[in-house]
């Protein structure tokens, strides 16, 4: 189950990358994927997925009973994350595959909030 912190960042990513029709959260990872909608012969053809890793190096090490992220994203983190996603999205030139047998390696973005 995703933490509220990750759910909040997930929501921001989905608001900025609106074409994503598959989105998942796993621990500190947000995965977004979307169809190209440009190939009649391959209606399920997708651009390469985006994997957004949320680094938490700025936090205290987690204890046995604590989450590694704060309960909620602060306004500062929300702004930093939204800016990060917008900047990365503007620079992103997604790739596709030539056929169904090819694998499209994901694009990895690593978000490290300022301390």
Backbone bond lengths (Angstrom), bond angles and torsions (degrees), N, CA, C in turn:
res aa  C-N    CA-C-N  psi(-1)  N-CA   C-N-CA  omega(-1)  CA-C   N-CA-C  phi
1 X - - - 1.453 - - 1.534 109.85 -
2 X 1.293 116.55 132.85 1.461 122.02 -178.22 1.532 110.49 -75.53
3 X 1.319 115.08 147.68 1.459 119.96 176.91 1.521 110.25 -77.28
4 X 1.312 116.17 162.36 1.472 120.01 176.66 1.522 110.32 -58.95
5 X 1.324 116.65 -38.62 1.468 121.88 178.61 1.526 109.92 -56.22
6 X 1.338 116.99 -50.94 1.461 120.96 -179.26 1.526 111.19 -67.56
7 X 1.309 118.35 -38.14 1.468 122.08 177.63 1.533 110.41 -60.12
8 X 1.328 116.65 -39.45 1.465 120.92 179.92 1.532 110.57 -66.64
9 X 1.324 117.43 -42.64 1.464 120.40 178.19 1.526 110.54 -68.37
10 X 1.312 116.74 -38.21 1.461 123.18 176.89 1.526 110.42 -57.52
11 X 1.310 116.18 -45.13 1.470 121.82 -179.85 1.535 110.26 -61.78
12 X 1.323 116.99 -42.04 1.470 121.16 178.61 1.526 110.07 -62.25
13 X 1.330 116.65 -45.92 1.471 120.66 -179.89 1.524 110.80 -60.56
14 X 1.333 117.65 -42.32 1.470 121.45 -179.62 1.530 111.66 -67.78
15 X 1.323 117.07 -32.59 1.467 120.34 178.27 1.526 111.07 -69.80
16 X 1.318 117.43 -32.37 1.462 121.22 -178.26 1.530 111.36 -85.82
17 X 1.319 116.93 -40.55 1.463 121.42 178.65 1.526 106.57 -104.53
18 X 1.314 115.12 75.03 1.465 121.88 -172.20 1.521 113.62 -68.48
19 X 1.325 117.63 -23.27 1.454 120.03 -178.64 1.529 112.96 -75.07
20 X 1.328 117.91 -10.98 1.465 120.67 179.65 1.524 109.77 -64.51
21 X 1.328 115.12 122.15 1.460 118.91 179.23 1.525 111.64 -108.20
22 X 1.318 116.98 -8.49 1.454 121.75 172.69 1.520 106.27 -126.46
23 X 1.302 115.81 125.50 1.452 120.02 179.94 1.520 108.25 -144.68
24 X 1.315 115.83 137.32 1.450 121.10 -177.47 1.518 109.51 -140.82
25 X 1.321 114.77 154.71 1.458 121.62 173.34 1.522 106.94 -122.85
26 X 1.320 115.44 133.26 1.461 120.19 174.02 1.518 107.52 -141.79
27 X 1.309 116.65 112.70 1.464 122.81 -177.91 1.532 109.97 52.70
28 X 1.329 118.15 -109.16 1.466 121.10 -178.42 1.526 112.00 -106.36
29 X 1.334 117.59 23.36 1.458 123.21 -176.82 1.530 110.53 -119.44
30 X 1.337 115.07 135.30 1.460 121.64 170.28 1.525 105.68 -115.48
31 X 1.320 116.69 128.90 1.466 121.32 -179.81 1.521 108.77 -117.51
32 X 1.338 116.21 127.51 1.457 122.27 179.05 1.524 109.61 -123.09
33 X 1.316 115.39 141.28 1.460 121.19 -179.83 1.520 108.36 -147.85
34 X 1.358 115.82 149.09 1.456 118.81 178.16 1.517 110.69 -153.13
35 X 1.335 114.42 154.36 1.461 121.75 -179.05 1.527 110.49 -76.86
36 X 1.338 114.96 153.12 1.463 119.79 177.83 1.525 111.72 -79.89
37 X 1.323 117.01 -30.49 1.472 122.82 -178.86 1.530 112.71 54.75
38 X 1.345 115.91 33.97 1.463 118.81 -178.64 1.531 113.36 -132.14
39 X 1.340 117.02 9.94 1.453 119.63 -175.83 1.526 109.30 -132.77
40 X 1.327 116.18 101.95 1.464 121.90 -177.98 1.526 111.64 -56.66
41 X 1.336 117.12 -37.16 1.463 121.62 -178.99 1.529 113.42 -75.36
42 X 1.299 116.25 -18.76 1.478 121.04 178.68 1.530 108.74 -131.10
43 X 1.323 117.80 78.30 1.473 120.16 -176.62 1.526 114.21 -64.98
44 X 1.326 117.57 -19.77 1.468 120.76 179.15 1.524 112.90 -101.51
45 X 1.326 117.29 11.83 1.464 122.43 179.54 1.528 109.50 -59.40
46 X 1.331 114.93 135.37 1.462 120.88 -177.04 1.524 111.47 -123.48
47 X 1.325 113.38 151.79 1.461 119.14 168.47 1.522 107.14 -72.46
48 X 1.323 115.80 165.49 1.454 118.24 176.31 1.538 108.47 -60.67
49 X 1.311 118.17 139.50 1.462 120.17 -179.71 1.528 111.31 -72.02
50 X 1.305 114.83 162.03 1.457 122.06 176.32 1.531 107.73 -112.71
51 X 1.312 115.43 128.05 1.457 122.31 175.42 1.521 106.57 -109.41
52 X 1.327 116.10 119.62 1.464 121.14 178.89 1.522 107.10 -108.41
53 X 1.322 115.46 114.75 1.465 120.59 178.66 1.521 108.39 -97.46
54 X 1.314 115.81 129.08 1.464 121.40 177.69 1.519 107.06 -98.31
55 X 1.312 115.85 112.64 1.462 120.55 179.34 1.516 108.83 -87.38
56 X 1.298 116.26 142.78 1.454 120.26 -178.59 1.518 111.32 -123.18
57 X 1.303 117.25 32.98 1.459 121.71 -178.26 1.529 112.61 -60.30
58 X 1.307 116.83 -23.51 1.459 121.16 -177.32 1.527 112.26 -79.83
59 X 1.327 117.91 -9.44 1.457 121.75 -177.00 1.519 111.15 -92.57
60 X 1.316 114.74 162.80 1.458 120.48 173.12 1.527 108.43 -64.99
61 X 1.315 117.82 149.02 1.467 118.14 175.68 1.532 110.06 -59.10
62 X 1.327 118.00 140.17 1.460 119.82 -178.94 1.523 111.73 -69.75
63 X 1.308 115.32 146.36 1.460 120.39 173.47 1.518 107.36 -94.42
64 X 1.305 116.60 176.38 1.457 120.79 -176.96 1.518 112.05 -57.69
65 X 1.317 117.84 -38.12 1.463 121.31 -175.32 1.520 114.33 -103.61
66 X 1.322 117.93 14.35 1.462 118.41 -178.05 1.515 111.23 -118.94
67 X 1.314 114.88 157.96 1.459 121.24 174.77 1.518 107.99 -80.04
68 X 1.328 116.70 154.42 1.455 117.72 178.22 1.523 112.14 -82.20
69 X 1.323 117.90 -7.27 1.457 122.52 177.15 1.526 109.52 -118.09
70 X 1.340 116.28 157.29 1.460 118.08 175.01 1.532 110.02 -64.23
71 X 1.314 115.81 165.87 1.460 119.63 -178.87 1.527 111.64 -62.67
72 X 1.328 116.78 -40.84 1.465 121.16 -179.40 1.521 110.09 -135.22
73 X 1.321 115.55 155.31 1.462 121.42 176.30 1.529 108.76 -77.81
74 X 1.301 115.81 130.70 1.466 120.24 178.41 1.529 108.88 -71.70
75 X 1.339 117.54 160.97 1.468 119.39 176.06 1.532 112.02 -55.96
76 X 1.328 117.37 -37.10 1.470 121.67 179.37 1.538 110.26 -63.51
77 X 1.315 117.10 -45.86 1.468 121.10 179.60 1.522 110.20 -64.53
78 X 1.328 117.29 -40.46 1.473 120.88 178.89 1.528 110.88 -59.12
79 X 1.330 116.52 -45.24 1.470 121.20 179.96 1.529 110.17 -65.64
80 X 1.336 116.91 -46.04 1.472 120.86 179.02 1.520 110.83 -59.25
81 X 1.340 116.53 -43.87 1.461 120.41 -177.77 1.527 110.95 -67.57
82 X 1.309 117.68 -44.35 1.467 121.21 179.23 1.531 110.08 -61.10
83 X 1.311 117.79 -42.51 1.465 121.96 177.95 1.525 110.44 -63.82
84 X 1.314 116.35 -44.26 1.465 122.03 177.95 1.533 110.75 -58.01
85 X 1.323 117.39 -48.59 1.471 121.68 -178.54 1.533 110.42 -64.88
86 X 1.322 117.48 -44.05 1.474 119.80 178.37 1.526 111.35 -60.28
87 X 1.340 116.52 -44.69 1.467 120.60 -179.44 1.529 111.23 -64.06
88 X 1.314 116.74 -46.03 1.466 120.86 179.98 1.527 110.58 -64.78
89 X 1.325 117.13 -41.85 1.470 121.40 -179.76 1.527 110.52 -62.63
90 X 1.325 117.15 -39.86 1.468 121.43 -179.45 1.530 111.34 -65.17
91 X 1.326 117.03 -31.14 1.464 121.72 -178.73 1.526 112.96 -90.51
92 X 1.319 117.12 -12.22 1.464 122.08 -172.54 1.518 111.70 -76.88
93 X 1.331 115.74 127.55 1.451 122.68 175.50 1.526 106.33 -120.45
94 X 1.337 117.40 88.45 1.470 119.62 -172.32 1.520 113.16 -64.88
95 X 1.315 114.48 145.06 1.459 121.96 178.67 1.528 109.30 -101.13
96 X 1.312 115.19 160.16 1.459 122.24 173.39 1.519 108.19 -129.24
97 X 1.318 115.50 172.52 1.461 120.29 177.21 1.519 109.67 -103.33
98 X 1.330 116.22 160.61 1.465 120.82 179.71 1.520 112.34 -80.74
99 X 1.347 116.11 -26.90 1.467 119.03 -179.83 1.529 110.11 -149.89
100 X 1.327 116.34 173.06 1.466 122.05 -176.62 1.522 113.98 -66.44
101 X 1.323 117.69 -21.72 1.456 120.53 -176.60 1.533 112.87 -81.85
102 X 1.300 117.37 -16.66 1.467 120.74 -178.97 1.522 110.85 -81.51
103 X 1.321 114.56 148.18 1.463 121.77 178.35 1.520 109.30 -103.20
104 X 1.306 116.22 136.14 1.451 121.61 178.82 1.525 109.01 -103.73
105 X 1.312 117.34 106.88 1.467 120.84 179.50 1.525 109.66 -62.79
106 X 1.319 117.09 137.11 1.463 119.47 -178.66 1.530 112.65 -69.86
107 X 1.302 114.46 152.73 1.464 122.46 171.18 1.526 105.83 -83.34
108 X 1.340 117.32 131.66 1.464 120.68 -178.68 1.520 110.16 -110.10
109 X 1.323 114.90 126.08 1.456 121.86 174.99 1.525 107.00 -117.23
110 X 1.325 117.08 131.33 1.466 120.89 179.99 1.511 108.90 -114.62
111 X 1.334 114.88 118.99 1.461 122.16 -179.78 1.528 108.39 -100.33
112 X 1.325 115.53 119.31 1.451 121.78 176.39 1.527 107.12 -118.40
113 X 1.333 117.43 102.16 1.467 119.84 179.90 1.516 111.70 -60.06
114 X 1.318 115.95 147.26 1.469 119.95 175.22 1.513 109.22 -68.53
115 X 1.302 116.30 145.27 1.474 121.54 -179.48 1.514 111.04 -71.29
